[in-house]
Every structure is written in structure tokens, then in C-alpha cells.
Amino acid sequence: MRFSLKIIPILLLLVQTAAAQYEYASRGQVSAWLLANDENEQNVGIRYIPTLNLGRILTGEWTIDGELALNSFSSKTFTDGPKDDSHNDFKTYRAWARLSANQFELRIGLQKLNFGSATLLRPLMWFDQLDPRDPLQLTDGVYAALGRYYFLNNTNIWLWFLLGNDGQRGLDIFTSDKEKTEYGGRLQLPFLSGEMAFSVHRREAAVPDEYRIFLPEASSRFTENRFGLDGRWDYFVGLWFESVLLKRDVPLDEFKYERRVTFGGDATAPVGNGITIIAEYFFRAASSEPLKNGDRSSLWASSLRYPIGMLDNFSAMFYFNPDDNSWFRFANWQRTTNNWQFNLIAFWNPEYRPFYAQNQHTVFAGKGVQTMVVFNY
């Protein structure tokens, strides 16, 4: 059970807001699932995420609002072995307050922070752990202060500061030092009927003891600078790219620089109700120089979505790792009726996670099926 003291100022603000009879709204999501795989394992679980939103117009165009959400879940895995595995948790999911106007917002607290153009393979997945296969699209937040300003020509500027975050995020190999402030920003501009953006981030990373053997001369901390460039355009098809260069202050030459790049596109085929197809290619290279290939890995990914009718959708995703010719397959039939959502999922994957999903909370390893029922109110 985790309920961080960092959210107390946010809670006090929300309580003060409610006491002043500001407008509020409550909602929630209850989900339950049953999973079985080819290892004779069955996993059953339930999750509840209640959410409270509060807000008020202060004066003129200025408003103040906030959100508090909790994530409580319990799951149990049954195996043929002597011991079953149970997992129970109760933690803060979101807790933030925001001051905003027509072209500006400042949001402080535990929040979701993500951006970029890619869909399936995201080099700019710096602060979240979103798995495109997850029907609920859940991800833990980060403690941050985020400011954004939107110009009238669709240019926008982001600035952020993070503190107190020590978990692995996105494609991170090492966690951040939670005692050190992380900071960065993003500039997004209109460009050739689309948009391009440049992002930067600086953090102090912590090296666990088990990794010291690979960095024998390194201390327990090192500085990491990230530089991202991405763009998206929509013509007769959608086209996008994401690229990231990481510079690490470490003595091991092969680990000083790392490039991560994704190229992607989407289109809708005029078949039946229309099949939306997405394809992306991702590669990473680590070396002693910024543009040197060095140690290189790659991955292909594609997805398709077909609306069967007003209530039903079918989607499928495929990942191919050319390094070992392995395939990752996922399919989901989803029915949505008013507040209810029903998912029937099948997956056929290797037993290991590919490098792009090492830190994602996925259960789709091996072969298996999952049923999930979701109620939103």
C-alpha cells in the first residue's frame, strides 16, 4: 500500500476547493479479468479507480481545477506449483492542481506526462509506461510541475520539473535519483502542413548494485541528457517519425551515446467499414559516438483496427524482432455498450519481453487468452 505524503498539498487544495462549493464531478472505473496461458497459469483480478475532479472560474479567463484518483487492485495467480502468487496494492494514481487560462496552463502534482508522434514504438516514452495493447491504457504518473503556453498559430511551449520519482519509466534502463530535480522542455511548431517538435530533458540516473559490474569506474550516479526530434504530417496517408539521442556521462565508451528512432505511417483501406492500418519501424544503437552504429537492435510493429458495427471493434497488433526472427501477436475483440466494455483477448508471444517493453507492466508473455469486463460511471 502506497499513499505518498507528496500529495498532501494537492489534497488540501482539493478539500479547500470543495469547501468553497466549487463545481465538482466524480467518476470511476471498475475492471475485472481472467487470464489463462499455456504454462497452466490462471490469473484473476479486480481493479477500482475512483476519480474526483474539482474546479472553479476565478476571474475573467482564469480557472483553477484539480484531480484526485486512486488505484486499488487485487490479483491472484494460480499455478500447478506449491505456491500461488497474490498481488494487492492501493496507491495514488493522479493528484494534481491546475491554474489555466485560454492559452496557458500550470499543472502541479502527480500527473500523466507524455507526448510524441509515434503510436506503437515510442522513443519519446520518457515519463509513462503506456502499452498500446492494454485496453485500459493505464500508466503510473510522475510528480511534476508542468507549464504550457499555446500561441495562436498552434506553436506551443512546454516546460517541466520533476522531483521525487524513482521508478523505471518508458525505455529507461536505470531509475532516476529521486533526490535530484529533473527538468526539460518541448517546443512544438507548425511545419509543412503538419508539425515538428524538439524536446530536451536532463536527469541524474541511479545505478543499481547489480549493474556496477558493467560500469566498473562509474559512481552510483551519472548525468543523462536527452534530445528528441519528432514530426507528423497527414496527406493521403499519415506519416510521422520520432528520434531521440541520449548522452550519458559514464566512463564506458560503448554506453555514452544511444540513438532511438521510429518511422511510421497509417492509412485506412476502403474495405467494408474501413480497416485502419498502422506500421512502424524502430531501431536503437548504442556507441561511443553520437552517429556511430555500435550495438544495434531493431523492431517492426503493425496494427489494424476494424469497426464491425456500432458496438463492436476488432483490433490486432504484430511485432517482429529481426534479430532472432521472433513474432509477438495480439488480438482483441471489444464490445462497448453505454457504461460497459467487454474484451476478449488472445496473444501468442515468446516467453521474454522485447527490449522496448522491459519496464511495461504487461502480462502478455507466452500464449494465452484473457477476458476483461470494464464498468465506467
Summary of the structure (lengths in Angstrom):
residues: 377
radius of gyration: 21.9
end to end distance: 24.9
largest distance: 65.0
contacts: 1129
relative contact order: 0.12
helix: 6%
strand: 59%
